[in-house]
Amino acid sequence: MKTSVCNFLTSARLHRPLLGWSLLSLSLCLPGYAGKIYTFRDAEGHILVTNMVNQQELPQGTLFSRYRILEKVIYYKDSNIHPYHNWGRNEQALLPGFHANQNRYDAIIREYSQNDGVESGLVKAVIHTESGFNPQARSIPGAQGLMQLMPATARRYHVTNPYDPAENIRGGIEHLGYLLRHFHNLELALAAYNSGEKNVEKYGGIPPFSETQDYVRRVLSRYHHLYANGV
């Protein structure tokens, strides 16, 4: 099922033999999406990732007509990326799939937030934005679980099973707490949580990445409007 969807198109090529995947072009509009993501390949080895296909389940648009070899189809449930402007003013900011688990992890959040001195409402806003309260969430780059820990981050905080809610929340809170202490600024800490602390340091502030800028606005909106009183 597609919900208010727009283009998510990426073209890449495999450079043989050692260089791996190299991004060649990107046309991206962040969608509120529940449905299929298709990976296609053309005869030269270029890769297309898209949610925009025709009735024959081939890529839409003449620009991408050469992509005919279907590599993979992934189904995504309700995404935490929304095309609307209500990011957290009221409960309508939650997609239907979010409601089932919205309060399920409050006790865990409270426990580890108190241990690390991080506000529980902020943690819940991060979880809302990162995974939509889905403990099995996994992003295309490989972030895992409720707080979307990358494997290196999980190892850093001794998280052995990132899909275990308690482990994931503990590791995510420890990382968020570290970033808050490191930057002494909430917006910069959130930007670093999304894009990495080195990028924040490199740009001397929130990096000029639309995804990161949007992420910071979403978390802050949900924190102030939905979870300001904590959990």
C-alpha positions as protocol buffer text, in pm:
chain_id: "A"
residue {
  index: 1
  type: MET
  ca { x: 0 y: 0 z: 0 }
}
residue {
  index: 2
  type: LYS
  ca { x: 129 y: 347 z: -86 }
}
residue {
  index: 3
  type: THR
  ca { x: 43 y: 650 z: 121 }
}
residue {
  index: 4
  type: SER
  ca { x: 94 y: 998 z: -19 }
}
residue {
  index: 5
  type: VAL
  ca { x: 413 y: 887 z: -187 }
}
residue {
  index: 6
  type: CYS
  ca { x: 673 y: 1075 z: -390 }
}
residue {
  index: 7
  type: ASN
  ca { x: 992 y: 971 z: -570 }
}
residue {
  index: 8
  type: PHE
  ca { x: 1265 y: 780 z: -392 }
}
residue {
  index: 9
  type: LEU
  ca { x: 1514 y: 715 z: -670 }
}
residue {
  index: 10
  type: THR
  ca { x: 1881 y: 628 z: -640 }
}
residue {
  index: 11
  type: SER
  ca { x: 2117 y: 522 z: -914 }
}
residue {
  index: 12
  type: ALA
  ca { x: 2451 y: 361 z: -835 }
}
residue {
  index: 13
  type: ARG
  ca { x: 2712 y: 148 z: -1012 }
}
residue {
  index: 14
  type: LEU
  ca { x: 2939 y: -131 z: -898 }
}
residue {
  index: 15
  type: HIS
  ca { x: 3298 y: -31 z: -971 }
}
residue {
  index: 16
  type: ARG
  ca { x: 3501 y: -345 z: -1021 }
}
residue {
  index: 17
  type: PRO
  ca { x: 3694 y: -490 z: -862 }
}
residue {
  index: 18
  type: LEU
  ca { x: 3762 y: -311 z: -532 }
}
residue {
  index: 19
  type: LEU
  ca { x: 3578 y: 15 z: -494 }
}
residue {
  index: 20
  type: GLY
  ca { x: 3230 y: -112 z: -408 }
}
residue {
  index: 21
  type: TRP
  ca { x: 2918 y: 96 z: -455 }
}
residue {
  index: 22
  type: SER
  ca { x: 2958 y: 450 z: -582 }
}
residue {
  index: 23
  type: LEU
  ca { x: 2665 y: 689 z: -584 }
}
residue {
  index: 24
  type: LEU
  ca { x: 2612 y: 840 z: -928 }
}
residue {
  index: 25
  type: SER
  ca { x: 2284 y: 1023 z: -899 }
}
residue {
  index: 26
  type: LEU
  ca { x: 2013 y: 1092 z: -646 }
}
residue {
  index: 27
  type: SER
  ca { x: 1664 y: 1226 z: -675 }
}
residue {
  index: 28
  type: LEU
  ca { x: 1503 y: 1201 z: -336 }
}
residue {
  index: 29
  type: CYS
  ca { x: 1180 y: 1328 z: -189 }
}
residue {
  index: 30
  type: LEU
  ca { x: 1125 y: 1191 z: 160 }
}
residue {
  index: 31
  type: PRO
  ca { x: 790 y: 1009 z: 152 }
}
residue {
  index: 32
  type: GLY
  ca { x: 540 y: 899 z: 410 }
}
residue {
  index: 33
  type: TYR
  ca { x: 552 y: 543 z: 292 }
}
residue {
  index: 34
  type: ALA
  ca { x: 413 y: 202 z: 361 }
}
residue {
  index: 35
  type: GLY
  ca { x: 475 y: -36 z: 75 }
}
residue {
  index: 36
  type: LYS
  ca { x: 742 y: -185 z: -147 }
}
residue {
  index: 37
  type: ILE
  ca { x: 1090 y: -63 z: -229 }
}
residue {
  index: 38
  type: TYR
  ca { x: 1224 y: -212 z: -553 }
}
residue {
  index: 39
  type: THR
  ca { x: 1589 y: -257 z: -647 }
}
residue {
  index: 40
  type: PHE
  ca { x: 1659 y: -284 z: -1021 }
}
residue {
  index: 41
  type: ARG
  ca { x: 1977 y: -323 z: -1226 }
}
residue {
  index: 42
  type: ASP
  ca { x: 2051 y: -234 z: -1587 }
}
residue {
  index: 43
  type: ALA
  ca { x: 2275 y: -419 z: -1834 }
}
residue {
  index: 44
  type: GLU
  ca { x: 2580 y: -214 z: -1730 }
}
residue {
  index: 45
  type: GLY
  ca { x: 2544 y: -285 z: -1360 }
}
residue {
  index: 46
  type: HIS
  ca { x: 2385 y: 44 z: -1252 }
}
residue {
  index: 47
  type: ILE
  ca { x: 2145 y: 9 z: -961 }
}
residue {
  index: 48
  type: LEU
  ca { x: 1809 y: 183 z: -915 }
}
residue {
  index: 49
  type: VAL
  ca { x: 1619 y: 186 z: -584 }
}
residue {
  index: 50
  type: THR
  ca { x: 1264 y: 316 z: -619 }
}
residue {
  index: 51
  type: ASN
  ca { x: 913 y: 301 z: -481 }
}
residue {
  index: 52
  type: MET
  ca { x: 768 y: 435 z: -807 }
}
residue {
  index: 53
  type: VAL
  ca { x: 669 y: 153 z: -1041 }
}
residue {
  index: 54
  type: ASN
  ca { x: 399 y: 108 z: -1306 }
}
residue {
  index: 55
  type: GLN
  ca { x: 133 y: -162 z: -1331 }
}
residue {
  index: 56
  type: GLN
  ca { x: 394 y: -403 z: -1469 }
}
residue {
  index: 57
  type: GLU
  ca { x: 608 y: -331 z: -1163 }
}
residue {
  index: 58
  type: LEU
  ca { x: 878 y: -167 z: -1372 }
}
residue {
  index: 59
  type: PRO
  ca { x: 1030 y: 175 z: -1291 }
}
residue {
  index: 60
  type: GLN
  ca { x: 818 y: 475 z: -1386 }
}
residue {
  index: 61
  type: GLY
  ca { x: 957 y: 735 z: -1623 }
}
residue {
  index: 62
  type: THR
  ca { x: 1153 y: 714 z: -1947 }
}
residue {
  index: 63
  type: LEU
  ca { x: 1471 y: 822 z: -1765 }
}
residue {
  index: 64
  type: PHE
  ca { x: 1477 y: 486 z: -1589 }
}
residue {
  index: 65
  type: SER
  ca { x: 1344 y: 265 z: -1869 }
}
residue {
  index: 66
  type: ARG
  ca { x: 1674 y: 78 z: -1901 }
}
residue {
  index: 67
  type: TYR
  ca { x: 1636 y: -74 z: -1551 }
}
residue {
  index: 68
  type: ARG
  ca { x: 1470 y: -406 z: -1622 }
}
residue {
  index: 69
  type: ILE
  ca { x: 1649 y: -659 z: -1402 }
}
residue {
  index: 70
  type: LEU
  ca { x: 1469 y: -688 z: -1068 }
}
residue {
  index: 71
  type: GLU
  ca { x: 1715 y: -757 z: -787 }
}
residue {
  index: 72
  type: LYS
  ca { x: 1510 y: -727 z: -469 }
}
residue {
  index: 73
  type: VAL
  ca { x: 1174 y: -615 z: -329 }
}
residue {
  index: 74
  type: ILE
  ca { x: 1144 y: -502 z: 35 }
}
residue {
  index: 75
  type: TYR
  ca { x: 814 y: -426 z: 206 }
}
residue {
  index: 76
  type: TYR
  ca { x: 816 y: -142 z: 459 }
}
residue {
  index: 77
  type: LYS
  ca { x: 545 y: -86 z: 715 }
}
residue {
  index: 78
  type: ASP
  ca { x: 447 y: 260 z: 834 }
}
residue {
  index: 79
  type: SER
  ca { x: 751 y: 485 z: 806 }
}
residue {
  index: 80
  type: ASN
  ca { x: 853 y: 754 z: 1050 }
}
residue {
  index: 81
  type: ILE
  ca { x: 897 y: 990 z: 754 }
}
residue {
  index: 82
  type: HIS
  ca { x: 584 y: 1196 z: 694 }
}
residue {
  index: 83
  type: PRO
  ca { x: 488 y: 1427 z: 407 }
}
residue {
  index: 84
  type: TYR
  ca { x: 268 y: 1646 z: 628 }
}
residue {
  index: 85
  type: HIS
  ca { x: 352 y: 1931 z: 861 }
}
residue {
  index: 86
  type: ASN
  ca { x: 204 y: 1799 z: 1185 }
}
residue {
  index: 87
  type: TRP
  ca { x: 519 y: 1648 z: 1332 }
}
residue {
  index: 88
  type: GLY
  ca { x: 404 y: 1637 z: 1692 }
}
residue {
  index: 89
  type: ARG
  ca { x: 141 y: 1892 z: 1786 }
}
residue {
  index: 90
  type: ASN
  ca { x: -112 y: 1620 z: 1871 }
}
residue {
  index: 91
  type: GLU
  ca { x: -179 y: 1250 z: 1839 }
}
residue {
  index: 92
  type: GLN
  ca { x: -266 y: 1290 z: 1470 }
}
residue {
  index: 93
  type: ALA
  ca { x: 109 y: 1310 z: 1419 }
}
residue {
  index: 94
  type: LEU
  ca { x: 122 y: 934 z: 1475 }
}
residue {
  index: 95
  type: LEU
  ca { x: 66 y: 695 z: 1187 }
}
residue {
  index: 96
  type: PRO
  ca { x: -174 y: 409 z: 1273 }
}
residue {
  index: 97
  type: GLY
  ca { x: 106 y: 156 z: 1303 }
}
residue {
  index: 98
  type: PHE
  ca { x: 273 y: 362 z: 1577 }
}
residue {
  index: 99
  type: HIS
  ca { x: -9 y: 339 z: 1827 }
}
residue {
  index: 100
  type: ALA
  ca { x: 30 y: -29 z: 1914 }
}
residue {
  index: 101
  type: ASN
  ca { x: 370 y: 19 z: 2081 }
}
residue {
  index: 102
  type: GLN
  ca { x: 361 y: 387 z: 2167 }
}
residue {
  index: 103
  type: ASN
  ca { x: 363 y: 337 z: 2544 }
}
residue {
  index: 104
  type: ARG
  ca { x: 497 y: -18 z: 2564 }
}
residue {
  index: 105
  type: TYR
  ca { x: 855 y: 79 z: 2647 }
}
residue {
  index: 106
  type: ASP
  ca { x: 791 y: 363 z: 2892 }
}
residue {
  index: 107
  type: ALA
  ca { x: 921 y: 174 z: 3197 }
}
residue {
  index: 108
  type: ILE
  ca { x: 1247 y: 90 z: 3020 }
}
residue {
  index: 109
  type: ILE
  ca { x: 1282 y: 447 z: 2898 }
}
residue {
  index: 110
  type: ARG
  ca { x: 1229 y: 584 z: 3249 }
}
residue {
  index: 111
  type: GLU
  ca { x: 1482 y: 347 z: 3405 }
}
residue {
  index: 112
  type: TYR
  ca { x: 1770 y: 414 z: 3167 }
}
residue {
  index: 113
  type: SER
  ca { x: 1692 y: 784 z: 3128 }
}
residue {
  index: 114
  type: GLN
  ca { x: 1725 y: 830 z: 3503 }
}
residue {
  index: 115
  type: ASN
  ca { x: 2048 y: 630 z: 3507 }
}
residue {
  index: 116
  type: ASP
  ca { x: 2209 y: 848 z: 3240 }
}
residue {
  index: 117
  type: GLY
  ca { x: 2050 y: 1185 z: 3319 }
}
residue {
  index: 118
  type: VAL
  ca { x: 1864 y: 1216 z: 2987 }
}
residue {
  index: 119
  type: GLU
  ca { x: 1505 y: 1341 z: 2979 }
}
residue {
  index: 120
  type: SER
  ca { x: 1267 y: 1053 z: 2916 }
}
residue {
  index: 121
  type: GLY
  ca { x: 1043 y: 1262 z: 2690 }
}
residue {
  index: 122
  type: LEU
  ca { x: 1338 y: 1339 z: 2465 }
}
residue {
  index: 123
  type: VAL
  ca { x: 1422 y: 970 z: 2440 }
}
residue {
  index: 124
  type: LYS
  ca { x: 1065 y: 889 z: 2345 }
}
residue {
  index: 125
  type: ALA
  ca { x: 1067 y: 1159 z: 2077 }
}
residue {
  index: 126
  type: VAL
  ca { x: 1385 y: 1006 z: 1934 }
}
residue {
  index: 127
  type: ILE
  ca { x: 1232 y: 657 z: 1931 }
}
residue {
  index: 128
  type: HIS
  ca { x: 915 y: 795 z: 1770 }
}
residue {
  index: 129
  type: THR
  ca { x: 1123 y: 952 z: 1493 }
}
residue {
  index: 130
  type: GLU
  ca { x: 1378 y: 676 z: 1452 }
}
residue {
  index: 131
  type: SER
  ca { x: 1161 y: 365 z: 1442 }
}
residue {
  index: 132
  type: GLY
  ca { x: 798 y: 448 z: 1512 }
}
residue {
  index: 133
  type: PHE
  ca { x: 823 y: 224 z: 1821 }
}
residue {
  index: 134
  type: ASN
  ca { x: 902 y: -81 z: 1607 }
}
residue {
  index: 135
  type: PRO
  ca { x: 1172 y: -288 z: 1785 }
}
residue {
  index: 136
  type: GLN
  ca { x: 1245 y: -482 z: 1464 }
}
residue {
  index: 137
  type: ALA
  ca { x: 1304 y: -172 z: 1251 }
}
residue {
  index: 138
  type: ARG
  ca { x: 1609 y: -181 z: 1023 }
}
residue {
  index: 139
  type: SER
  ca { x: 1712 y: 98 z: 789 }
}
residue {
  index: 140
  type: ILE
  ca { x: 1870 y: 49 z: 448 }
}
residue {
  index: 141
  type: PRO
  ca { x: 2212 y: 164 z: 583 }
}
residue {
  index: 142
  type: GLY
  ca { x: 2183 y: -95 z: 861 }
}
residue {
  index: 143
  type: ALA
  ca { x: 2061 y: 94 z: 1170 }
}
residue {
  index: 144
  type: GLN
  ca { x: 1871 y: -141 z: 1398 }
}
residue {
  index: 145
  type: GLY
  ca { x: 1595 y: -148 z: 1655 }
}
residue {
  index: 146
  type: LEU
  ca { x: 1397 y: 112 z: 1844 }
}
residue {
  index: 147
  type: MET
  ca { x: 1670 y: 376 z: 1858 }
}
residue {
  index: 148
  type: GLN
  ca { x: 1824 y: 271 z: 1525 }
}
residue {
  index: 149
  type: LEU
  ca { x: 2172 y: 187 z: 1642 }
}
residue {
  index: 150
  type: MET
  ca { x: 2435 y: 138 z: 1376 }
}
residue {
  index: 151
  type: PRO
  ca { x: 2647 y: -175 z: 1438 }
}
residue {
  index: 152
  type: ALA
  ca { x: 2951 y: 29 z: 1542 }
}
residue {
  index: 153
  type: THR
  ca { x: 2742 y: 229 z: 1790 }
}
residue {
  index: 154
  type: ALA
  ca { x: 2591 y: -90 z: 1930 }
}
residue {
  index: 155
  type: ARG
  ca { x: 2939 y: -234 z: 1984 }
}
residue {
  index: 156
  type: ARG
  ca { x: 3056 y: 89 z: 2146 }
}
residue {
  index: 157
  type: TYR
  ca { x: 2789 y: 55 z: 2416 }
}
residue {
  index: 158
  type: HIS
  ca { x: 2809 y: -324 z: 2445 }
}
residue {
  index: 159
  type: VAL
  ca { x: 2467 y: -387 z: 2289 }
}
residue {
  index: 160
  type: THR
  ca { x: 2481 y: -752 z: 2184 }
}
residue {
  index: 161
  type: ASN
  ca { x: 2123 y: -774 z: 2054 }
}
residue {
  index: 162
  type: PRO
  ca { x: 2004 y: -443 z: 1904 }
}
residue {
  index: 163
  type: TYR
  ca { x: 1656 y: -588 z: 1852 }
}
residue {
  index: 164
  type: ASP
  ca { x: 1609 y: -642 z: 2224 }
}
residue {
  index: 165
  type: PRO
  ca { x: 1416 y: -332 z: 2340 }
}
residue {
  index: 166
  type: ALA
  ca { x: 1593 y: -299 z: 2676 }
}
residue {
  index: 167
  type: GLU
  ca { x: 1942 y: -336 z: 2527 }
}
residue {
  index: 168
  type: ASN
  ca { x: 1866 y: -105 z: 2239 }
}
residue {
  index: 169
  type: ILE
  ca { x: 1714 y: 167 z: 2456 }
}
residue {
  index: 170
  type: ARG
  ca { x: 2002 y: 145 z: 2705 }
}
residue {
  index: 171
  type: GLY
  ca { x: 2260 y: 181 z: 2429 }
}
residue {
  index: 172
  type: GLY
  ca { x: 2069 y: 456 z: 2254 }
}
residue {
  index: 173
  type: ILE
  ca { x: 2028 y: 657 z: 2574 }
}
residue {
  index: 174
  type: GLU
  ca { x: 2395 y: 618 z: 2661 }
}
residue {
  index: 175
  type: HIS
  ca { x: 2489 y: 744 z: 2316 }
}
residue {
  index: 176
  type: LEU
  ca { x: 2242 y: 1032 z: 2330 }
}
residue {
  index: 177
  type: GLY
  ca { x: 2367 y: 1124 z: 2677 }
}
residue {
  index: 178
  type: TYR
  ca { x: 2725 y: 1123 z: 2552 }
}
residue {
  index: 179
  type: LEU
  ca { x: 2635 y: 1354 z: 2262 }
}
residue {
  index: 180
  type: LEU
  ca { x: 2448 y: 1594 z: 2491 }
}
residue {
  index: 181
  type: ARG
  ca { x: 2749 y: 1618 z: 2721 }
}
residue {
  index: 182
  type: HIS
  ca { x: 2990 y: 1645 z: 2429 }
}
residue {
  index: 183
  type: PHE
  ca { x: 2812 y: 1928 z: 2246 }
}
residue {
  index: 184
  type: HIS
  ca { x: 2631 y: 2096 z: 2538 }
}
residue {
  index: 185
  type: ASN
  ca { x: 2352 y: 2173 z: 2290 }
}
residue {
  index: 186
  type: LEU
  ca { x: 2033 y: 1975 z: 2224 }
}
residue {
  index: 187
  type: GLU
  ca { x: 2005 y: 2052 z: 1854 }
}
residue {
  index: 188
  type: LEU
  ca { x: 2367 y: 1963 z: 1787 }
}
residue {
  index: 189
  type: ALA
  ca { x: 2335 y: 1642 z: 1986 }
}
residue {
  index: 190
  type: LEU
  ca { x: 2033 y: 1540 z: 1782 }
}
residue {
  index: 191
  type: ALA
  ca { x: 2209 y: 1630 z: 1459 }
}
residue {
  index: 192
  type: ALA
  ca { x: 2503 y: 1414 z: 1566 }
}
residue {
  index: 193
  type: TYR
  ca { x: 2271 y: 1127 z: 1657 }
}
residue {
  index: 194
  type: ASN
  ca { x: 2141 y: 1137 z: 1300 }
}
residue {
  index: 195
  type: SER
  ca { x: 2449 y: 1220 z: 1095 }
}
residue {
  index: 196
  type: GLY
  ca { x: 2743 y: 1145 z: 1325 }
}
residue {
  index: 197
  type: GLU
  ca { x: 2940 y: 1369 z: 1557 }
}
residue {
  index: 198
  type: LYS
  ca { x: 3221 y: 1415 z: 1303 }
}
residue {
  index: 199
  type: ASN
  ca { x: 2981 y: 1579 z: 1059 }
}
residue {
  index: 200
  type: VAL
  ca { x: 2859 y: 1821 z: 1325 }
}
residue {
  index: 201
  type: GLU
  ca { x: 3218 y: 1907 z: 1411 }
}
residue {
  index: 202
  type: LYS
  ca { x: 3314 y: 1937 z: 1045 }
}
residue {
  index: 203
  type: TYR
  ca { x: 3037 y: 2188 z: 967 }
}
residue {
  index: 204
  type: GLY
  ca { x: 3049 y: 2365 z: 1302 }
}
residue {
  index: 205
  type: GLY
  ca { x: 2676 y: 2313 z: 1355 }
}
residue {
  index: 206
  type: ILE
  ca { x: 2385 y: 2118 z: 1209 }
}
residue {
  index: 207
  type: PRO
  ca { x: 2517 y: 1976 z: 880 }
}
residue {
  index: 208
  type: PRO
  ca { x: 2361 y: 2104 z: 556 }
}
residue {
  index: 209
  type: PHE
  ca { x: 2188 y: 1771 z: 496 }
}
residue {
  index: 210
  type: SER
  ca { x: 1813 y: 1802 z: 442 }
}
residue {
  index: 211
  type: GLU
  ca { x: 1755 y: 1469 z: 618 }
}
residue {
  index: 212
  type: THR
  ca { x: 1944 y: 1580 z: 930 }
}
residue {
  index: 213
  type: GLN
  ca { x: 1784 y: 1925 z: 941 }
}
residue {
  index: 214
  type: ASP
  ca { x: 1442 y: 1766 z: 903 }
}
residue {
  index: 215
  type: TYR
  ca { x: 1525 y: 1505 z: 1168 }
}
residue {
  index: 216
  type: VAL
  ca { x: 1618 y: 1768 z: 1426 }
}
residue {
  index: 217
  type: ARG
  ca { x: 1296 y: 1962 z: 1363 }
}
residue {
  index: 218
  type: ARG
  ca { x: 1083 y: 1648 z: 1393 }
}
residue {
  index: 219
  type: VAL
  ca { x: 1239 y: 1526 z: 1717 }
}
residue {
  index: 220
  type: LEU
  ca { x: 1215 y: 1870 z: 1879 }
}
residue {
  index: 221
  type: SER
  ca { x: 853 y: 1912 z: 1770 }
}
residue {
  index: 222
  type: ARG
  ca { x: 755 y: 1574 z: 1908 }
}
residue {
  index: 223
  type: TYR
  ca { x: 953 y: 1632 z: 2226 }
}
residue {
  index: 224
  type: HIS
  ca { x: 789 y: 1968 z: 2298 }
}
residue {
  index: 225
  type: HIS
  ca { x: 435 y: 1884 z: 2188 }
}
residue {
  index: 226
  type: LEU
  ca { x: 387 y: 1513 z: 2257 }
}
residue {
  index: 227
  type: TYR
  ca { x: 635 y: 1414 z: 2528 }
}
residue {
  index: 228
  type: ALA
  ca { x: 724 y: 1733 z: 2714 }
}
residue {
  index: 229
  type: ASN
  ca { x: 594 y: 1582 z: 3039 }
}
residue {
  index: 230
  type: GLY
  ca { x: 812 y: 1276 z: 3007 }
}
residue {
  index: 231
  type: VAL
  ca { x: 690 y: 917 z: 3028 }
}
